[in-house]
Amino acid sequence: MALNALEQQALVEINPSQAKPFRLTDYLRLVRAASVVLFVVLWEYFGRQVNPLFLSYPSAIVKACVQLLIAGEFQRQAIGSLGIYAVGLGAALVLGILLGLLMGRYRLAEYLLDPYVYALDATPRVALIPLLLLWFGLGAPAKIAVVFLSGIFPVLMNTFSGVRTVSGGLVDVGRAYGAGEGKIFTKIIMPAALPFIMAGVRLGVGRALIGIITAEMFTAVTGMGALLIRYSSAMATDKFFVPVIFLALLGVILSGAVEALQRRLAPWKETERAL
Amino acid sequence: MLEVRHLSKVFFEQNDPQKPGLIALYDISLSVRRNEFVCLLGPSGCGKTTLIRIIAGLLPADRGEVLVNGNPVTSPGRDRCMVFQQFGLLPWRTVLGNVEFGLEIEGMGREERRDISRQYLELVGLKGFEDYYPHQISGGMQQRVGIARALSKKPDILLMDEPFGAVDAQTREQLQEELLKIWAKTDTTVIFVTHSIDESIYLSDRVVIMHSRPGRIKEEVAVELPRPRWEGDVKADPRFAQLRARVRESLRE
């Protein structure tokens, strides 16, 4: 906002000193970058002192990464994992949002479904993996099921509580202006619950990633999880770090992407938080 | 125009749907002429909000009926539009988008409803704020958006549920004056819920005084102060003071 004439005059009189003392908190991004650089350098230095069976170091990991990429093995496994991840997560998002909306809006749906939802959500998913492998075998369907079960509950629960917290006032506004049940859903409830839904999606994306790796480590046949098992059994610690770092980056990128999407779809929440 | 006949409403306990918790309205009858400005005045819990919600069609009555132009009210309709206490704006829509909401629901095309919404935003003095989000503007401005949204549907009856209860005193006076000016221009009937004695006298042709437990109409007081009331100082008029004393007395009994 530009200063008006009176404020300009006041500014001259106050004459605030321009020179501010140096404060580290003014350079937070720089601090973060320096922290990462320092970490990598220390890792490189101390990593070289340790037996490579236990800990590798950045330059060796980069070398291993290049090797794996040239061999083509890494890409193949990564693409396999990502395909399964996408299918399982997609199903989890669609069904999670749908059930969450229904359970949040209709008490009948809530009371019909919530025993199963709470029970399944409370069960550690890893406990179900042996059963799922028994049902679906070692191939893709079992892994998709694990990803689905890992991803659906945060989405469902968040959508549900999002719909529940939509104030009755807003639903009344819709009704007072003649909206039927369909338009109440699309024009009031869904947009109002969107920040909650997106928070659920963000959690679900992370949980599903855990799900796919866990499933692949169990089956140890294909995918990122299988690579982890293979390289660790072979004591190829430098190679082992390649999928680990890939997964860490993937997690950060996906979570950032969902956050960016949330800012686009629900900008009002973002600015509200800033106030 | 609006006829309320022997209306009663009982609320049941939330955790025991069999147990009556509150007799919100008991045998309410009220008749409002076209273009009349009526205030429902009473303490919290006297059922004034319940009454206006039943008139709006948001709540069913247990006994009695509401007629608008002779037709019984069973659901919300475009002949009645509501202005809410907490403004009821949709936070994800811009000011313009909020005004458009009512017209959009009834299926009006984009261009047409935008034109109409812009006109009403201008009427309430918000030209230039079309693209703001509700949280970026003051409470008083938010309620102007609420009023523009209601007026955009050209309702026969404007229902206002303590619309100025959530804004500061100065803004409140300003909004009262603007409401009277708009009302003079648009010839709608207004039912206005408030618990402020001064507000009810300043605005209305008739103050309907309600009492609680059970919620019922205690008395109706005609306000025959000259209009327009925004010129000069109506509140300094001795007749205003007399009305205020009388209404206060009636509320106290």
Boltz contact constraints between the chains, C-beta under 6 A:
constraints:
  - contact:
      token1: [A, 169]
      token2: [B, 88]
      max_distance: 6.0
  - contact:
      token1: [A, 172]
      token2: [B, 58]
      max_distance: 6.0
  - contact:
      token1: [A, 173]
      token2: [B, 88]
      max_distance: 6.0
  - contact:
      token1: [A, 175]
      token2: [B, 58]
      max_distance: 6.0
  - contact:
      token1: [A, 175]
      token2: [B, 76]
      max_distance: 6.0
  - contact:
      token1: [A, 176]
      token2: [B, 56]
      max_distance: 6.0
  - contact:
      token1: [A, 176]
      token2: [B, 76]
      max_distance: 6.0
  - contact:
      token1: [A, 176]
      token2: [B, 82]
      max_distance: 6.0
  - contact:
      token1: [A, 177]
      token2: [B, 102]
      max_distance: 6.0
  - contact:
      token1: [A, 177]
      token2: [B, 105]
      max_distance: 6.0
  - contact:
      token1: [A, 178]
      token2: [B, 76]
      max_distance: 6.0
  - contact:
      token1: [A, 178]
      token2: [B, 105]
      max_distance: 6.0
  - contact:
      token1: [A, 178]
      token2: [B, 106]
      max_distance: 6.0
  - contact:
      token1: [A, 179]
      token2: [B, 105]
      max_distance: 6.0
  - contact:
      token1: [A, 191]
      token2: [B, 92]
      max_distance: 6.0
  - contact:
      token1: [A, 268]
      token2: [B, 91]
      max_distance: 6.0
  - contact:
      token1: [A, 268]
      token2: [B, 92]
      max_distance: 6.0
  - contact:
      token1: [A, 268]
      token2: [B, 133]
      max_distance: 6.0
  - contact:
      token1: [A, 272]
      token2: [B, 135]
      max_distance: 6.0
